Amino acid sequence: MCLSGLDYFSTLGYQPAIAALAAGALAPFATLILIAVTLGAALPVYRRVAAESPHGQGSIAMLERLLPHWKGKLLVLILLGFAATDFMITATLSAADASAHLIENPFTPAWFTGKQIPLTVILLLLLGALFMRGFNEVTWIAVTLVGTFLTLNLVVIAVSFTNIAAHPVVLGNWMDSLLAAHGNPVMMLLVCLIVFPKLALGLSGFETGVAVMPQISLKPGDSAADPSSRIRGARKLLTTAALIMSSFLVLSSVATTVLIPAPEFQEGGTANGRALSWLAHRLMGDGFGTVYDVSTILILWFAGASAIAGLLNLIPRYLPRFGMAPEWARAVRPLVVVVILVALAITWHFEADVNAQGAAYATGVLVLMSSAAIAVTISARRRRERGKTILYVFVSLVFLYTTVVNCFERPEGLKIAAFFIGAVLLVSLSSRFRRSTELRATSVRFDAVAEHLISESARRGIVQLIAHEPANTTKARYRRKLHHAVLASHISDKAPVVFLEVKVSDYSDFAEDIEVRGITRHGFWILEATAPSVPTAIAAICLAIRDNYEVMPHIYFRWTEGNPLSNLARFLLLGQGEIAPLTREVLREAEPDLQRRPWVHVG
C-alpha cells in the first residue's frame, strides 16, 4: 500500500493549497466532493478492475479484450501513452516539487536558489539507483517514508484544530467570508462542482495500486488462474489507502482554509503549494517545520517510485508481447535506465517547473480513470448486471466530464500526452517492423497423427512439404498443387509428400505457441497449424521437424501473384502476403549455418 500510495499520499504536500486557491473559502466543501468521487466512484471501479485483471495489467487489459486485432492493439498503445504521461510526469513533477520545498525552507542556504533543475536531476538519479537494487529495498523505504509523513501530518492537523478551538474567532471569520461570497447553498454546490476538475490530482494513485498487484504474494491453494488472495489483498490496499487519504484531505482542507489568510495561497504567497508546511512552521516553529519539510521532500521525491513501479509492470506486459519492443524490455534494470533518461529529458524540457507539468499529470490520471470506468461498465453490461451497469455509466460520465473540462481549461496537458502517445506509437510500430522477420513462435508441438506422418516421411531420409493455402481444400486442388510442384520444382518421388497449411489467427499478435495437427484428406497427408503469421509459422515448423526428427525438410512454394510491395504490406499487417521469400528470410535469420538451414524451393 505504501509503495503504490506514495504518489497518492504525497499530494498532501500541495493538494490543500490547490483546493484553497481554486475554491477559496469553499475549499472544505469542494474537498468533500472530491472525497465523494473517490469513495463512491473511483474506489468501486478499481476494486472491480483488481478482480478482473489480477496480474497488474489494469483497465488497459480489460479494454484490450473488447476490441479484436489491430483495433485493440492501437487502443492499448494510446492508453499506454496516457499511462506513460501519468507515470513519467508523476516522477518528474514530484521530484521538482521536492526540490522546490528544499529551496523554500528557511534553513536552506541562499546559494540553492535558482538551482531547481540540477537538484531535480540529482533526485531522479538517486531514485533510479534505488530501483537498480531491486523492489524489496524500495518497498521498505516507502513504508518508512509514508509512515513518517502521515504521522507528521496528523500532528500538524491536531495542533491546527487545537488552535482553532482556542481561537474560535478564526472559525467565525471563515464562516462570515463564506456566507458573504456564497450566500446561496445551491450556488455553493455549483461552484464546488465547477472547480472539481482542478482538484482531480487528489484522485491519483488508483492505477498504480492495481499495477503493483504482482508484488502481492499468493497464499497456499491459490494459482495464477485463480489468485483469490491477491485480489482480496489488492482490494484491501485500495480501500485502506482511499479511507486514509480521504480523512487527511478533509481535515487538512478545513485547517488550512480556516487558519491561513487567503492572499498567502496566491502565486508568490508563502503558502502557495505548501499549505500544511506553512502551518507547521507558524504553529510549531521552524524546527518542527523543517522536520516536516524534510519528510515532505523525501516522500515527494520518492513518489516517483510508485510511478516507476507502475511502468515496470505495464511495459513488459504489453510491448514485448506485441513485438513492439526488444526482448530486453522485459528486464527491470535496462528498463529503469530508459525511464530515468526520459525523466531527465522531461525535467530539462520543463525546467523543473511544477505548474508547467500539472496539466499533463491531471490529463494522464483522468484519461486512465475514464478508461477504467468505461471498461467496468462494459464488463457489467455483458454480465447482465443491470444495477451495476447504471452505476458505472454514471461514474463514467463523471470522469469523462472531468477529463473534458480539464482538457479545455488546460489544453497543454493534452498536447504533452499527445507527444507521449506519438512516441509510443512510433517506437512500437518501428520495432514491430524491424522484428517482423523474427522466428515468432514460442513453441511448436506436434500431435500424435502429425508425428506419425512426419516419421513415415523421414524414414526415406527426406521430408517434403508443399505449402498450401487452406482456403481451397478440394481433391482437385490438392492434385493440381502436387502436379505443379513436380513440374516446377522437380519434386522427388523418393518420399511421400506432406501438405502444410497455416491458418492466420489474430494477425496483430506477435508470437504464440503453434500446435501442428496431422490429418488425411482426399488421401493426401496434411499438417494443419494456426499462427499470427504464415511465413514465420512455416519456418518454425521446418526448424522443429529438423531438430525433432534429425532430417532436413524441404518446403515447396509457388510464387505469389501481385505487387511485391502490397504483398509485403499484407505480411506486416495481416500475416500473409509474400510467403516464399519471407519464409526463406525468417529461416536465414534464425539459422545462420547454411548447411543446417531447411531448403526452400520456389517455382
Secondary structure, 3 states (H helix, E strand, C coil): CHHHHHHHHHHHHCHHHHHHHHHHHHHHHHHHHHHHHHHHHHHHHHHHHHHHCCCCCCHHHHHHCCCCHHHHHHHHHHHHHHHHHHHHHHHHHHHHHHHHHHHHCCCCCHHHCCCHHHHHHHHHHHHHHHHHHCHHHHHHHHHHHHHHHHHHHHHHHHHHHHHHHHCCHHHHHHHHHHHHHCCCHHHHHHHHHHHHHHHHHHHCCHHHHHHCHHHCCCCCCCCCCCCHHHHHHHHHHHHHHHHHHHHHHHHHHHHHHHHCCHHHHCCCCCCCCCHHHHHHHHHHHHHHHHHHHHHHHHHHHHHHHHHHHHHHHHHHHHCCCCCCCCHHHHCHHHHHHHHHHHHHHHHHHHCCCHHHHHHHHHHHHHHHHHHHHHHHHHHHHHCCCHHHHHHHHHHHHHHHHHHHHHHHHCHHHHHHHHHHHHHHHHHHHHHHHHCCCCCCEEEEEECHHHHHHHHHHHCCCCEEEEECCCCCCCHHHHHHHHHHHHHHHCCCCCCCEEEEEEEECCCCCCCEEEEEEEEEECCEEEEEEEECCHHHHHHHHHHHHHHHHCCCEEEEECCCCCCHHHHHHHHHHHCCCCHHHHHHHHHHHHCCCHHHCCEEEEC
